[in-house]
Amino acid sequence: MAILTGILLPSFAQIATPGQPLPAWKEGYLDLHHINTGWGDAAFYIFPDGTTLLFDAGEMNPTSNRAFTPRNAAMRPNYSKRAYEWIAEYIRKVSPLKDKAVIDYAAISHFHDDHFGSWYPGAKRSATGKYSLSGITGVGELIPIHYLLDRGYPDYNYPYDIKKHKDRFSGEINFGKTMQNYFDFIAAQQQKGMKAAQLKAGSNSQIQMKYHPRQYPSFYVRNVKANGQIWTGKDSSVVSFFPAIDTGNPRSWPSENGLSLVLTLHYGPFTYYSGGDCGGIVSYGDEWWKDVETPVAKAVGEVDIATLDHHGNRDAVNEFQVKTFKPRVWIQQSWSSDHPGEEVLRRLTTPYLYEGPRDLFTTNMLDANKYVIGTLVDRSYKSLQGHIVVRILPGGREYYVIILDDSREDMPVKDVFGPYTSKVK
């Protein structure tokens, strides 16, 4: 496999050229943009017919006592705008419709600020004044969202009644106000025509191409997991994974991370996995069901590209997942000195879990990680900083990984890696 950096052969110029802007999406491409603001996860997918999906729109609380410390990444490209504004600006630049961009689907993996935003004092208000702008509420103010999917709509009553008790059980700063702000956003946007629903685990038709689906019959999105429902790997059937909860005992409840949505995208032989903050390492004294990665991996099987669950934190990316997925490419969406855990990095790189080459890419790598983990970081990653774009060519048989410079608003190409060949499964 040729890994292209620096000078590209003319035949590859249509894919991307270092120092130049990313060539626009073309019909038939599947583009997967992992947007780096440094303040949370955001991934923007453009399907082969131009349908778009935003998976998460994170914006951490700036009033957190760690927000501006070396434990967290800096805002990219700079602090002149909020994270939601940078996400929206990025989407407009790469969207098939540019300044008239729309988000056909937005999916929120779970209710943590680095995945959907956070209310905080002094945040900008919407034009109507009905909600504050942060994360998904800010992006949705700037770019129309047609269909919003999350884990709880409309009741938000698992594992407890969030609408009634949103101030009681979460460790997130201002969680009650954040959730109320999110509910207010949904209500306001529904008045403008936005639809909302709970992601239906097992379905491969809830998220579908809107424009020319018949031209790309090999593309689909599989909803693998929502709350405690996990796809079995057969037809659209699911199983309820978590035991019955004791409403009076929060220790019997799955964590917010464990309730993350999981999606796979398929295009011919190509398969891509993204699973929010799912965990797979059971800590001392914890219950077996804290490992949701194992049943998910059993259903999904091998993939070509996998994003790291929970940013590669120490409670995730377990041994079974690594040796089951066997991806050629791992993508880490990172913002913290906890990302990755050294033991996670060793699982990702060892040939004892699966043979063959694998390339790692991360949106950020903090100095703290380099100091603690050491030279294994530089030996393991192909890129340590930047927006990560995967461009899958028509039919899904080949793809490239393209790194964009996140320190500049014009986002020129830094590096191009590939072509990679999709697995024959």
Beta strands, then each sheet from edge to edge (+ up, - down):
strand 1: 30-34
strand 2: 42-46
strand 3: 52-57
strand 4: 105-107
strand 5: 147-150
strand 6: 195-198
strand 7: 219-226
strand 8: 229-231
strand 9: 238-240
strand 10: 262-267
strand 11: 270-274
strand 12: 305-307
strand 13: 329-332
strand 14: 359-362
strand 15: 381-383
strand 16: 387-392
strand 17: 398-404
strand 18: 413-421
sheet 1: 6+ 5+ 4+ 3+ 2- 1+ 16- 17+ 18-
sheet 2: 9+ 8- 7+ 10- 11+ 12+ 13+ 14+ 15+
end
